[in-house]
């Protein structure tokens, strides 16, 4: 793996730090995804992101001003 700014190879220490940061980032994102997916057991919430509304949803409810 190379440092593009200085056009040199990453040292073992730098590579280890990068892998640690990536691991922490991935774990954080996975934790957030689990929270969004599960939500509060008494009041669950389900989130979907799409360019088209789910079946049975009135598209006019989501028109932008």
Secondary structure in CASP SS format (residue, H / E / C, confidence):
PFRMAT SS
TARGET T0000
AUTHOR 0000-0000-0000
METHOD secondary structure of the structure
MODEL  1
X C 1.00
X E 1.00
X E 1.00
X C 1.00
X C 1.00
X C 1.00
X C 1.00
X E 1.00
X E 1.00
X C 1.00
X C 1.00
X H 1.00
X H 1.00
X H 1.00
X H 1.00
X H 1.00
X H 1.00
X H 1.00
X H 1.00
X H 1.00
X H 1.00
X H 1.00
X H 1.00
X H 1.00
X H 1.00
X H 1.00
X H 1.00
X H 1.00
X H 1.00
X H 1.00
X H 1.00
X H 1.00
X H 1.00
X H 1.00
X H 1.00
X H 1.00
X H 1.00
X H 1.00
X C 1.00
X C 1.00
X C 1.00
X C 1.00
X C 1.00
X C 1.00
X C 1.00
X C 1.00
X C 1.00
X C 1.00
X C 1.00
X C 1.00
X C 1.00
X C 1.00
X C 1.00
X C 1.00
X C 1.00
X C 1.00
X C 1.00
X C 1.00
X H 1.00
X H 1.00
X H 1.00
X H 1.00
X C 1.00
X C 1.00
X C 1.00
END
